[in-house]
Amino acid sequence: MDPVHGRVAPGDAMTDLTSTLDELDREISAAPPERLPAILVALSTRMAAASARLLAMPPVSSGRTTGPDENLDVAEAARRLGVSKDWLYRHANGLPFTVRVGRRLVFSARGLERWNQMRQGR
């Protein structure tokens, strides 16, 4: 923290992020209810952009050989995530590894693995 200006020192990314999130919390708390849908849309857009960047990253080395991505059915994706099939169906539209093949839902194995690692903080 810069004691003269009361700002976070440049390069302290974690403190910058914490400060930004604190400001966001204040804005959400102070926003009139009619503004909340627009705030949620803006947040969702940013979450999708961050998820897309993560999915575009090279896979984290897990000792497995890299090959073509595998499309998982709902049962296998739910098993790997540790959630119910019902939960997966309900949240499929918000998950960045969901792939629609016609009317059928499948899930990218690589995308699921990366998302799960990110969620677990690895």
C-alpha positions in Angstrom: 0.0 0.0 0.0 1.3 3.5 -0.9 1.1 5.3 2.4 1.1 8.7 0.7 -1.7 8.2 -1.8 -3.6 5.3 0.0 -3.3 3.1 -3.1 -2.1 -0.4 -3.6 1.5 -0.7 -4.8 1.7 -1.5 -8.5 2.4 -5.2 -9.1 0.6 -6.4 -6.1 -2.0 -8.3 -8.2 -3.7 -10.1 -5.3 -4.2 -6.9 -3.3 -5.5 -5.2 -6.5 -8.0 -8.0 -7.1 -9.1 -8.0 -3.5 -9.6 -4.2 -3.7 -11.6 -4.6 -6.9 -13.8 -7.3 -5.5 -14.4 -5.2 -2.3 -15.5 -2.3 -4.5 -17.8 -4.7 -6.5 -19.3 -5.9 -3.3 -20.1 -2.3 -2.3 -21.6 -1.5 -5.7 -23.8 -4.6 -5.6 -25.0 -3.8 -2.1 -25.8 -0.2 -3.0 -27.4 -0.9 -6.3 -31.2 -0.5 -6.6 -32.9 -3.8 -7.3 -33.9 -2.8 -10.8 -30.1 -2.6 -11.7 -29.3 -6.0 -10.4 -30.2 -7.9 -13.7 -27.8 -5.7 -15.7 -25.1 -6.2 -13.1 -25.6 -10.0 -13.3 -25.4 -9.9 -17.2 -22.2 -7.9 -17.0 -20.7 -10.3 -14.5 -21.8 -13.4 -16.5 -20.2 -11.9 -19.6 -16.9 -11.5 -17.8 -17.1 -15.0 -16.2 -17.6 -16.4 -19.7 -14.6 -14.5 -21.1 -12.4 -15.7 -18.2 -13.6 -19.3 -18.7 -12.9 -19.1 -22.4 -9.4 -18.0 -21.7 -8.9 -20.8 -19.3 -10.2 -23.4 -21.8 -7.9 -22.0 -24.5 -4.8 -22.6 -22.3 -2.7 -25.6 -22.9 -3.7 -28.5 -20.7 -2.1 -28.8 -17.3 0.3 -31.7 -17.3 -1.2 -34.6 -15.5 1.0 -37.3 -16.8 -1.5 -38.2 -19.5 -0.7 -38.2 -23.1 -2.4 -35.5 -25.1 -4.7 -36.7 -27.8 -8.0 -35.8 -29.2 -10.6 -34.4 -26.8 -13.2 -36.8 -25.6 -16.9 -36.0 -25.5 -18.4 -37.3 -22.3 -22.1 -38.2 -21.8 -24.0 -36.7 -18.9 -23.5 -39.8 -16.6 -19.7 -39.7 -17.0 -19.4 -36.0 -16.7 -21.5 -36.0 -13.5 -19.4 -38.8 -12.1 -16.1 -36.9 -12.8 -17.5 -33.7 -11.3 -19.1 -35.5 -8.3 -22.5 -34.0 -9.0 -25.9 -35.5 -10.0 -27.0 -35.8 -13.6 -29.9 -33.5 -12.7 -27.5 -30.8 -11.4 -25.5 -31.1 -14.6 -28.6 -30.7 -16.8 -29.7 -27.7 -14.8 -26.3 -26.0 -15.0 -25.2 -27.1 -18.4 -25.8 -23.7 -20.1 -23.5 -21.9 -17.6 -20.6 -24.5 -17.8 -17.9 -23.6 -20.3 -17.2 -27.2 -21.2 -20.8 -28.0 -22.4 -21.0 -29.0 -26.1 -24.4 -29.2 -27.9 -24.5 -31.8 -30.6 -27.9 -31.2 -32.2 -30.3 -31.6 -29.2 -27.9 -33.7 -27.3 -25.6 -32.5 -24.5 -22.0 -33.8 -24.3 -19.1 -32.4 -22.3 -15.5 -31.8 -23.3 -13.3 -34.0 -21.1 -10.4 -31.6 -21.3 -12.6 -28.6 -20.6 -14.2 -30.3 -17.7 -10.8 -31.3 -16.2 -9.5 -27.7 -16.5 -12.7 -26.3 -15.0 -12.6 -28.8 -12.1 -8.9 -28.0 -11.4 -9.6 -24.3 -11.5 -12.6 -24.7 -9.1 -10.4 -26.7 -6.7 -7.7 -24.0 -6.8 -5.0 -26.0 -8.6 
